[in-house]
């Protein structure tokens, strides 16, 4: 059973989550006279180990629970500011990971056309495919969380 929950962003805990490879997709609308027309952009981010705080519709407990896999959907994206900080083991073999002194974080900033009012969403977490920390600001018209309770994947990365 697939379930999408709109809003409730403030009830999500990102610090211990793992972000997979994200994708940006076009939102299209159909107009009878013109056919399909570009509307705006949708950002899909697969997440593993996302914390769900009490008060969220998916959490009926008085403590944080963790979803093994889910998908963040930001619809009507206007701006994305992504900062990726890579980590190195220092000293080697110590299991102590720190940002390298000589390498600033990679910053990727994109702006997109959107006429809809937007909200600022901020997420953070560990990048699943390399040793890096992600800080991400996303301005979008809406947010939803998609969970497949049957264990199926919809572009979700595996750990």
Secondary structure per residue as TSV (DSSP state, phi and psi in degrees):
chain	resnum	aa	ss	phi	psi
A	1	X	-	360.0	122.9
A	2	X	E	-90.4	135.1
A	3	X	E	-133.7	131.0
A	4	X	E	-115.4	128.8
A	5	X	E	-114.9	116.8
A	6	X	E	-84.1	146.6
A	7	X	S	69.1	-149.5
A	8	X	-	58.4	25.1
A	9	X	G	-60.5	-36.4
A	10	X	G	-68.3	-8.0
A	11	X	G	-100.6	17.2
A	12	X	E	-109.5	141.7
A	13	X	E	-118.3	113.4
A	14	X	-	-97.5	-19.2
A	15	X	T	-54.2	-34.4
A	16	X	T	-103.8	15.9
A	17	X	-	-93.7	166.1
A	18	X	E	-119.3	124.8
A	19	X	E	-95.6	132.2
A	20	X	-	-91.9	-168.1
A	21	X	-	-73.6	122.2
A	22	X	-	-89.5	164.2
A	23	X	E	-139.7	151.5
A	24	X	E	-114.6	126.2
A	25	X	E	-125.0	150.7
A	26	X	E	-80.2	135.7
A	27	X	E	-93.0	126.2
A	28	X	E	-114.2	149.6
A	29	X	E	-123.7	149.2
A	30	X	E	-100.7	128.0
A	31	X	E	-119.8	129.3
A	32	X	T	-52.7	-41.1
A	33	X	T	-80.9	-27.8
A	34	X	T	-113.6	-11.5
A	35	X	E	82.5	-150.2
A	36	X	E	-77.4	132.9
A	37	X	E	-126.2	145.9
A	38	X	E	-66.9	133.3
A	39	X	E	-107.1	-62.7
A	40	X	E	-169.1	-165.0
A	41	X	E	-110.1	150.7
A	42	X	E	-125.3	129.2
A	43	X	E	-106.4	124.8
A	44	X	E	-112.1	125.6
A	45	X	E	-127.5	111.3
A	46	X	E	-74.4	140.6
A	47	X	E	-133.5	138.7
A	48	X	E	-114.7	144.3
A	49	X	S	64.0	42.0
A	50	X	E	-79.7	129.4
A	51	X	E	-79.4	135.0
A	52	X	E	-116.5	117.3
A	53	X	-	-81.7	157.1
A	54	X	T	-56.2	141.4
A	55	X	T	104.3	-19.8
A	56	X	S	-76.9	143.7
A	57	X	T	-57.0	-23.0
A	58	X	T	-86.9	-5.4
A	59	X	-	-122.7	108.9
A	60	X	-	-100.7	14.8
A	61	X	S	-102.5	172.4
A	62	X	S	-97.1	17.3
A	63	X	S	-140.5	164.2
A	64	X	-	-66.9	140.9
A	65	X	E	-120.5	163.0
A	66	X	E	-123.7	133.5
A	67	X	E	-91.8	127.2
A	68	X	S	-65.0	-36.3
A	69	X	S	-147.7	139.3
A	70	X	E	-161.2	178.3
A	71	X	E	-133.4	126.1
A	72	X	E	-89.1	133.3
A	73	X	E	-123.9	114.8
A	74	X	E	-107.9	113.4
A	75	X	E	-103.4	139.0
A	76	X	E	72.2	47.2
A	77	X	E	-68.8	130.0
A	78	X	E	-107.0	-35.0
A	79	X	E	-150.3	145.5
A	80	X	E	-137.3	125.7
A	81	X	E	-124.6	106.1
A	82	X	E	-110.3	127.7
A	83	X	E	-118.9	125.1
A	84	X	E	-116.2	119.1
A	85	X	E	-110.1	110.4
A	86	X	E	-76.8	153.5
A	87	X	E	-122.9	151.4
A	88	X	E	-127.7	153.8
A	89	X	E	-84.1	120.4
A	90	X	S	-140.3	119.2
A	91	X	S	-73.0	159.4
A	92	X	T	-54.2	136.2
A	93	X	T	84.7	-1.2
A	94	X	S	-86.6	-16.1
A	95	X	-	64.4	21.8
A	96	X	-	-108.2	113.6
A	97	X	E	-108.4	128.4
A	98	X	E	-136.8	156.4
A	99	X	E	-67.9	143.2
A	100	X	-	-66.0	140.9
A	101	X	T	-66.1	-32.1
A	102	X	T	-97.3	6.5
A	103	X	-	-126.8	113.2
A	104	X	-	-72.7	159.7
A	105	X	-	-60.9	147.1
A	106	X	E	-78.4	132.8
A	107	X	E	-120.3	126.6
A	108	X	E	-121.5	116.8
A	109	X	E	-120.3	129.7
A	110	X	E	-132.8	143.5
A	111	X	E	-123.6	145.4
A	112	X	-	-133.4	152.4
A	113	X	-	-73.6	128.1
A	114	X	-	-157.8	130.3
A	115	X	-	-92.6	-7.0
A	116	X	S	-83.2	148.8
A	117	X	-	-63.6	144.8
A	118	X	-	-123.2	162.2
A	119	X	E	-121.5	146.4
A	120	X	E	-87.5	125.5
A	121	X	E	-117.2	136.5
A	122	X	E	-123.0	128.0
A	123	X	E	-128.3	159.5
A	124	X	E	-148.2	160.9
A	125	X	E	162.4	-176.3
A	126	X	E	-92.7	133.7
A	127	X	E	-75.9	126.8
A	128	X	T	-67.5	-26.1
A	129	X	T	-107.3	3.0
A	130	X	T	-159.7	163.7
A	131	X	T	-78.9	92.5
A	132	X	E	-154.8	152.3
A	133	X	E	-103.9	138.4
A	134	X	E	-112.1	129.9
A	135	X	E	-120.1	127.9
A	136	X	E	-140.3	126.8
A	137	X	E	-108.7	127.1
A	138	X	E	-129.1	124.8
A	139	X	E	-101.6	118.1
A	140	X	E	-145.6	162.8
A	141	X	E	-73.6	-31.0
A	142	X	E	-154.0	164.2
A	143	X	E	-136.9	142.0
A	144	X	E	-146.3	157.0
A	145	X	E	-114.0	126.8
A	146	X	E	-113.2	130.3
A	147	X	E	-129.9	135.7
A	148	X	E	-107.0	107.1
A	149	X	T	-78.7	-4.1
A	150	X	T	-93.2	-1.4
A	151	X	-	86.6	1.8
A	152	X	-	-74.1	164.3
A	153	X	-	-112.3	141.2
A	154	X	S	-126.6	83.4
A	155	X	S	63.1	27.5
A	156	X	-	-87.2	138.8
A	157	X	-	-82.8	152.1
A	158	X	-	-102.2	144.9
A	159	X	-	-88.8	360.0
